[in-house]
Amino acid sequence: MAAATALALVCAGCHTPRSAANSNGPAVYKVAFENDKIRVIECHTGSEKDVCGFGMHTHPAHLYIMLTDAKLRIITPDGKETFENAKAGEMGWAPPEQHNAENLMGNNAGCYLIEIKDKDWKPSTGLTR
């Protein structure tokens, strides 16, 4: 738990560029910070639906921080769908996963994903088409 708190504090120093946060263009997924311990990915849906990667994609274990509200539809490889309401400022821990995450609100949803570079780390996929 202390590691997640420390990462949240580190990420609090990451500021979303206003142009990216207000964009109505295509989705943007970019590495905002990286060192030998962590990788921070900044995600914005723009006018698209994909929240944290294009289509079906993978993530290693990670901390997420929502920058905006979003109504999420999560689809797993077996076709199972779940729905979640995310609030701006919400943080949580997620195990390694494969999914398609879509924002159903129609707004430019944003989040940070903070990947821990441990011995099992494999970078998130789906950041480019």
Helices and strands as residue ranges (DSSP letters): H 2-12, H 18-21, E 28-34, E 38-44, E 57-59, E 62-66, E 70-75, E 81-86, E 91-94, E 97-103, E 110-116
